[in-house]
Amino acid sequence: MNKVKVFISEQLKSFNDAEFIRLLKIFTGAVLVIILYAAVYSGFQIVDEFEHLHASWLVSTGKVPYRDFFEHHHPLLWYMSAPIVALFYDHAIIFYVMRAISVLASLLTLLYIYKITLFFGNKNCAWFAIVCFFSNIVTLLCFYQYRPDTFMNLFFIIGLYYWFVSLKEDSLKHLTYSFLSFAVSVLFLQKISLLLLVVEAILLGLICFKKMKLKTITLAAIPPLVLFLCFFFILYMNHSLFAYIELNYHFNQALVHYFDRGSFWYPSIWFTVYPIALFTVIFFYKKENIYFKIVALLFIAEFLMRGFYFAPHPNYYTLLAMFSAMILSVYGKKLMPKHKFLAILVILLLFLNMGRLFKRLSSSIDNFNSYKHYQLVDYVHKNSTADDLLMNGYDKIFNIYRYDVSYYWFGLDMLLPVMELEYELEQKPDINVMVFQYHPKFIYVKNYVDLRAMRSYGEIRYTQQFMPELLQALYKPTPFENLAVLK
């Protein structure tokens, strides 16, 4: 028995920081293998990814968002992606190409999380932050997704890093980099605007406490202000400014009420890492430096927004997952070096949790399989020509490289109730009229359920229904369920 105790004691003594980091690296490598698997097969909210691919192709053909086709997101992703999407014209493989680019963007985001954590911690902390981020189901669902959130997060985190560099070095140049990065994050997605209001409030606090200079902040704000003026000028010259404002702000605000759900995405939220991170903020706030305090304030703001505002899907929680990971990283210097047994226990629990997350990911793939969706899109494009029109369907977008039959080219299940409620839409799109008038080559023949009625009242009714006689006369089935092709 004594020999066992001596052996364990020796092992714990030899368990130094290098060994701890090595184990964290092994964990990270294992999760990256799972993410590679998920990038091929996982498809939660996959319709959004094909939406952005198609919008990017439309932009590459000279179409203007908001004016020529419906959209309610900020446009930078489509303009950035347009050349790449055009390069792979008519090949559905572009879906995986853009997922690969998204993975690179997420890895770059991780690098900056690592660098930010070093402002208030050591390498133990930085690696522990990465491991905590990879231990969240949100990461396994969103790390590889081609959507504006991925790039919005990247530029926000870059902005946060350069803000910290500016604080440390009192550098106008780095603060300008920071503000420009924040501005670019907004151009990817308006969702970040609320958190940037918190950033502005923190900046005012730093001015009051003489940690930053008003003159420096004012000068650094000029380049992003010019960037936004150029953005609005381009919208105005393209005759899309007013439609942009209407669809990105008025319409989206109406959509929040339409969804009729604003609390956390999964009900077990209070039993996840976020409350632990909140406790950590409360316990360590006064003991840590200014950089930790800023991250802590951003975490609290994001925690409150995700808890009590619109957050229906996993991608809304990616920044919260990042902030919580950085907050929890302090245990890498507070507990791990002093309690080697605890460090080993934490690592064992992390690996066990990884197995649990993989099981959950696999179950989600059963319902949202991106590879099957890719096969459908590939089939459609191989069996249609550039002259064919396509009509996307209920909860299914399969059109990348073909023109649409309507300005409202996706989401009639959620768009129409909002449009009718907010704009008193009289001549609403009618799928049967579209089919009869344009004879699209492929259509998705599942009726459009009114999601608001279903979610709010549990009532099954439809915003759009196909006429069976019309379908029977013009279309025949394909090997894919609910997908029909023109006879």
C-alpha positions in Angstrom: 0.0 0.0 0.0 2.8 2.3 0.9 4.5 1.6 -2.5 1.3 2.6 -4.2 1.1 5.9 -2.3 4.8 6.6 -3.1 4.2 5.8 -6.8 1.1 8.1 -7.0 3.0 10.8 -5.1 6.0 10.6 -7.6 3.6 10.7 -10.6 1.9 13.8 -9.2 5.2 15.5 -8.6 6.4 14.8 -12.1 3.1 16.1 -13.6 4.5 19.5 -14.5 3.1 22.3 -16.7 4.6 20.8 -19.9 2.8 17.5 -19.2 -0.4 19.4 -18.5 -0.2 21.3 -21.8 0.7 18.1 -23.7 -2.4 16.4 -22.5 -4.5 19.5 -23.5 -2.9 19.4 -27.0 -3.9 15.7 -27.3 -7.4 16.6 -26.3 -7.5 19.4 -28.9 -6.2 17.0 -31.6 -8.9 14.5 -30.8 -11.7 17.1 -31.0 -10.3 18.4 -34.3 -10.7 14.8 -35.7 -14.4 14.9 -34.5 -14.8 18.3 -36.1 -13.5 16.9 -39.4 -16.1 14.3 -39.3 -18.8 16.8 -38.4 -17.7 19.1 -41.2 -18.6 16.3 -43.7 -21.8 15.1 -42.1 -23.2 17.5 -39.6 -25.8 19.9 -40.9 -27.8 21.8 -38.1 -29.4 24.8 -39.9 -27.7 23.7 -43.1 -30.3 25.6 -45.1 -28.6 28.8 -44.0 -25.3 27.7 -45.6 -26.9 27.0 -48.9 -28.7 30.3 -48.6 -25.4 32.2 -48.3 -23.9 30.2 -51.2 -26.7 31.1 -53.5 -26.7 34.8 -52.4 -22.9 34.8 -53.1 -23.5 33.5 -56.6 -26.2 36.0 -57.3 -23.8 38.8 -56.2 -21.2 37.3 -58.6 -23.6 37.7 -61.5 -24.2 41.4 -60.7 -27.4 41.1 -58.7 -27.7 43.5 -55.8 -28.9 42.2 -52.4 -32.2 43.7 -51.1 -32.9 45.3 -54.5 -32.8 42.3 -56.8 -33.3 39.4 -54.3 -34.6 39.1 -50.8 -32.1 39.0 -47.9 -32.1 40.1 -44.3 -28.4 39.8 -43.4 -25.5 42.1 -43.9 -23.8 41.6 -47.2 -20.0 41.3 -46.7 -19.9 37.5 -46.7 -21.5 37.3 -50.1 -19.2 39.9 -51.7 -16.2 38.2 -50.1 -17.3 34.8 -51.3 -18.6 35.7 -54.7 -15.2 35.2 -56.6 -14.7 31.8 -55.0 -18.3 30.6 -55.6 -18.1 31.8 -59.2 -14.8 29.9 -59.6 -16.5 26.6 -58.8 -19.5 27.3 -61.0 -22.0 24.5 -61.3 -20.1 22.2 -58.8 -21.9 21.5 -55.5 -18.4 20.8 -54.0 -18.3 24.6 -53.3 -20.3 23.7 -50.2 -17.3 21.8 -48.7 -14.8 24.3 -50.1 -16.5 27.1 -48.2 -16.8 24.9 -45.1 -13.0 24.4 -45.3 -12.5 28.1 -45.5 -14.8 28.5 -42.5 -12.7 26.0 -40.5 -9.6 28.1 -41.3 -11.4 31.2 -40.1 -12.4 29.4 -36.8 -8.8 28.2 -36.3 -7.6 31.8 -36.7 -10.2 32.8 -34.2 -8.8 30.2 -31.8 -5.3 31.7 -32.3 -6.5 35.1 -31.2 -8.4 33.6 -28.2 -5.1 32.0 -27.2 -3.3 35.4 -27.5 -6.0 37.3 -25.6 -5.9 34.8 -22.7 -2.1 35.5 -22.4 -3.0 39.0 -21.3 -4.2 37.7 -18.0 -2.9 34.2 -17.8 0.0 31.9 -18.8 0.3 29.2 -21.5 -1.6 26.8 -19.2 -4.5 29.2 -19.2 -4.4 29.8 -22.9 -4.5 26.1 -23.8 -7.2 25.5 -21.1 -9.3 28.2 -22.8 -9.0 26.3 -26.1 -10.0 23.1 -24.5 -13.0 24.6 -22.7 -14.1 26.1 -26.0 -13.8 22.6 -27.6 -15.8 21.1 -24.8 -19.0 22.9 -25.8 -21.6 21.3 -28.0 -22.0 24.7 -29.7 -18.5 24.5 -31.0 -19.0 21.0 -32.5 -22.1 22.2 -34.3 -20.8 25.6 -35.6 -17.0 25.5 -35.9 -17.1 24.6 -39.6 -20.3 26.2 -40.8 -20.2 28.6 -43.7 -22.2 31.5 -42.4 -21.6 35.1 -41.5 -21.4 34.3 -37.7 -18.1 32.6 -38.2 -16.5 35.6 -39.8 -18.3 38.1 -37.5 -16.8 36.2 -34.5 -13.3 36.2 -36.1 -13.2 40.0 -36.6 -14.7 40.7 -33.3 -12.1 38.6 -31.5 -9.3 40.3 -33.6 -10.7 43.6 -32.6 -10.7 42.6 -28.9 -7.0 41.5 -29.2 -5.8 44.7 -30.8 -7.8 46.7 -28.2 -5.8 44.9 -25.5 -2.5 45.6 -27.3 -3.5 49.3 -27.5 -4.3 49.4 -23.8 -0.9 47.8 -23.0 1.2 50.0 -25.3 -1.0 53.1 -25.4 -1.0 52.7 -29.2 -3.3 54.7 -31.6 -2.3 52.3 -34.4 -3.5 49.2 -32.7 -6.6 50.9 -31.4 -7.4 51.8 -35.0 -6.9 48.2 -36.1 -9.3 47.2 -33.3 -12.0 49.6 -34.3 -11.7 48.6 -38.0 -12.0 45.0 -37.1 -15.1 45.7 -35.0 -16.6 47.6 -38.0 -15.8 44.7 -40.3 -17.6 42.3 -37.9 -20.7 44.4 -38.2 -20.5 44.3 -42.0 -20.7 40.5 -41.8 -23.7 40.5 -39.4 -25.7 43.2 -37.6 -26.1 40.8 -34.7 -22.9 42.0 -33.2 -24.1 45.6 -32.9 -25.6 45.1 -29.4 -22.4 43.7 -28.0 -20.5 46.7 -29.6 -22.7 49.0 -27.6 -21.3 47.3 -24.5 -17.8 47.8 -25.9 -18.6 51.5 -26.2 -19.8 51.7 -22.7 -16.6 50.0 -21.4 -14.6 52.6 -23.5 -16.4 55.4 -21.8 -15.7 53.8 -18.4 -12.0 53.6 -19.3 -12.0 57.2 -20.2 -13.6 58.2 -16.9 -10.9 56.1 -15.0 -8.2 57.6 -17.2 -7.1 54.3 -18.6 -7.6 55.5 -22.1 -7.6 58.9 -23.7 -10.6 60.5 -25.4 -8.4 61.9 -28.2 -6.9 58.5 -29.0 -10.4 56.9 -29.1 -11.8 59.7 -31.3 -8.9 59.5 -33.8 -9.1 55.7 -33.9 -12.9 55.9 -34.7 -12.4 58.0 -37.8 -11.3 55.1 -40.2 -14.3 52.8 -39.3 -16.6 55.8 -39.6 -15.3 56.4 -43.1 -15.8 52.7 -43.9 -19.4 52.9 -42.8 -20.0 56.0 -44.9 -18.6 54.2 -47.9 -20.8 51.2 -47.2 -24.0 53.4 -47.1 -22.9 55.4 -50.1 -22.5 52.1 -52.2 -26.0 51.0 -51.0 -27.4 54.3 -52.0 -25.8 54.3 -55.4 -27.1 50.7 -56.0 -30.7 51.9 -55.0 -30.8 49.4 -52.2 -30.2 51.6 -49.1 -33.8 51.9 -48.0 -34.5 48.2 -48.6 -31.4 47.4 -46.7 -32.5 49.4 -43.7 -36.0 47.9 -43.9 -35.1 44.3 -44.2 -32.1 44.2 -41.9 -33.7 46.1 -39.0 -37.5 46.6 -39.2 -38.1 43.1 -40.7 -35.6 41.3 -38.4 -37.1 43.0 -35.4 -40.5 41.7 -36.5 -39.0 38.3 -37.0 -37.9 38.2 -33.4 -41.5 38.5 -32.3 -42.5 36.1 -34.9 -40.3 33.3 -33.5 -41.9 33.8 -30.2 -38.9 32.5 -28.3 -36.1 34.4 -26.8 -34.6 32.3 -24.1 -31.7 29.9 -24.2 -31.4 27.5 -27.1 -31.3 24.4 -24.8 -33.2 24.2 -21.5 -30.3 22.7 -19.5 -28.3 25.9 -19.9 -28.1 26.5 -16.1 -26.4 23.1 -15.8 -23.7 23.9 -18.3 -20.4 25.8 -18.1 -22.0 29.2 -18.3 -23.1 29.5 -14.7 -19.7 28.2 -13.6 -18.1 31.0 -15.7 -20.4 33.5 -14.1 -19.4 32.3 -10.6 -15.7 32.6 -11.7 -16.3 36.2 -12.8 -17.8 37.1 -9.5 -15.1 35.3 -7.5 -12.0 36.5 -9.4 -13.1 39.9 -10.8 -11.4 42.0 -8.2 -8.3 39.8 -8.1 -7.6 39.9 -11.9 -6.2 42.6 -14.2 -8.0 45.0 -16.5 -8.0 42.6 -19.5 -9.8 39.9 -17.5 -12.3 42.5 -16.3 -13.1 43.5 -19.9 -13.6 39.9 -21.0 -15.7 39.4 -17.9 -18.0 42.3 -18.7 -18.4 41.2 -22.2 -19.3 37.7 -21.0 -21.9 39.0 -18.6 -23.4 41.1 -21.4 -23.5 38.2 -23.8 -24.9 35.9 -21.1 -27.8 38.3 -20.4 -28.5 38.8 -24.1 -28.5 35.1 -24.9 -30.7 34.4 -21.9 -33.3 37.1 -22.4 -33.2 38.0 -26.0 -33.6 36.4 -29.4 -31.3 33.3 -29.5 -33.1 30.4 -31.3 -30.1 28.5 -32.7 -26.6 27.2 -31.7 -24.8 29.8 -33.8 -26.1 32.6 -31.4 -24.1 31.1 -28.6 -20.6 30.9 -30.2 -19.3 34.2 -28.7 -20.8 33.2 -25.3 -18.8 29.9 -25.6 -15.6 31.8 -26.4 -16.0 34.3 -23.5 -16.8 31.6 -21.1 -13.8 29.6 -22.2 -11.5 32.6 -21.6 -13.1 33.2 -18.2 -12.6 29.5 -17.2 -9.0 29.6 -18.3 -8.0 31.3 -15.0 -8.2 27.9 -13.4 -5.1 27.0 -15.4 -3.1 29.2 -13.1 -5.2 29.2 -10.0 -5.8 25.5 -9.3 -4.0 23.3 -11.8 -0.4 24.0 -10.7 -1.2 23.7 -7.0 -3.4 20.6 -7.2 -2.0 18.1 -9.7 -4.6 15.4 -8.8 -7.3 17.9 -9.7 -5.6 18.6 -13.0 -5.6 14.9 -13.9 -9.3 14.6 -12.8 -10.3 17.6 -15.0 -8.6 16.1 -18.0 -10.3 12.7 -17.5 -13.6 14.5 -17.2 -12.9 16.5 -20.4 -12.2 13.2 -22.3 -15.4 11.7 -20.9 -17.4 14.8 -21.9 -15.9 14.6 -25.4 -17.5 11.2 -25.7 -20.8 12.6 -24.6 -20.6 15.5 -27.1 -19.7 13.1 -29.9 -22.8 11.0 -29.1 -25.0 14.1 -29.2 -23.4 15.2 -32.4 -24.0 11.8 -34.0 -27.7 12.0 -33.0 -28.1 15.4 -34.6 -26.6 14.1 -37.8 -29.4 11.5 -38.0 -31.8 14.4 -38.4 -29.6 17.0 -40.1 -27.2 15.2 -42.4 -25.2 17.7 -44.5 -23.8 15.0 -46.8 -27.3 13.9 -47.9 -28.2 17.5 -48.5 -25.1 17.9 -50.6 -26.0 14.9 -52.6 -29.5 16.4 -53.3 -27.9 19.7 -54.4 -25.3 17.8 -56.6 -28.2 15.9 -58.2 -30.1 19.0 -59.0 -27.2 20.8 -60.6 -26.1 17.8 -62.7 -29.6 17.4 -64.0 -30.3 21.0 -64.9 -28.8 23.7 -67.1 -28.0 27.3 -66.7 -31.3 28.3 -68.4 -33.4 26.3 -66.0 -35.2 28.0 -63.1 -35.4 26.3 -59.7 -37.8 26.8 -56.8 -36.5 26.1 -53.3 -38.9 24.5 -50.8 -40.1 24.4 -47.3 -37.0 24.1 -45.0 -34.9 23.0 -48.0 -32.6 25.2 -50.1 -30.9 23.3 -53.0 -30.2 26.1 -55.5 -26.7 27.5 -55.8 -26.1 28.2 -59.5 -29.5 28.8 -61.0 -31.9 31.7 -61.0 -35.1 31.8 -58.9 -38.7 32.2 -59.8 -39.4 34.9 -57.2 -37.7 37.8 -55.3 -38.7 35.8 -52.2 -36.6 32.8 -53.0 -36.5 31.0 -49.6 -38.4 30.8 -46.3 -41.9 31.4 -47.4 -43.0 29.5 -44.2 -41.6 32.3 -42.0 -41.4 35.3 -44.4 -45.0 35.5 -45.5 -46.6 35.7 -42.0 -44.2 38.5 -41.1 -44.6 40.3 -44.4 -48.4 40.1 -44.1 -48.3 41.3 -40.5 -45.8 44.1 -41.0 -46.4 45.3 -44.5 -50.0 44.3 -45.3 -48.7 42.4 -48.3 -51.6 42.1 -50.7 -50.1 40.3 -53.7 -48.2 37.7 -51.8 -46.1 35.1 -53.6 -48.1 32.0 -54.6 -46.2 28.8 -55.2 -48.8 27.4 -57.6 -48.7 30.6 -59.7 -44.9 30.3 -59.8 -45.1 26.7 -60.9 -47.7 27.4 -63.6 -46.0 30.5 -64.9 -42.3 29.6 -64.9 -42.2 25.8 -64.9 -39.2 25.5 -62.7 -37.1 22.4 -63.5 -36.9 21.2 -59.9 -39.3 22.0 -57.0 -39.6 20.7 -53.5 -43.2 19.6 -53.0 -43.6 19.7 -49.3 -46.2 22.2 -48.2 -45.1 25.3 -46.3 -46.1 25.1 -42.6 -46.9 28.4 -40.9 -44.2 28.2 -38.3 -45.6 31.0 -36.1 -48.9 29.3 -35.8 -47.2 26.0 -35.0 -44.8 27.4 -32.4 -47.1 29.8 -30.7 -50.4 28.0 -30.7 -49.5 24.4 -31.6 -51.8 24.8 -34.7 -50.9 23.1 -38.0 -51.8 25.4 -40.9 -50.1 26.4 -44.0 -48.8 29.6 -45.6 -48.5 27.8 -49.0 -50.0 24.5 -50.3 -49.3 22.8 -53.6 -52.2 21.9 -55.9 -52.0 18.1 -56.4 -53.5 18.3 -59.8 -50.8 20.8 -61.0 -48.0 18.7 -59.6 -49.4 15.5 -61.2 -49.7 17.3 -64.6 -46.3 18.8 -64.7 -43.9 16.9 -62.5 -42.6 13.5 -61.7 -40.7 12.2 -58.6 -37.0 11.9 -58.2 -34.8 9.5 -56.1 -34.9 12.2 -53.4 -37.9 12.5 -51.1 -40.2 15.5 -51.9 -38.0 16.6 -54.8 -39.9 16.6 -58.1 -38.6 17.3 -61.6 -40.4 18.8 -64.6 -41.7 16.1 -67.0 
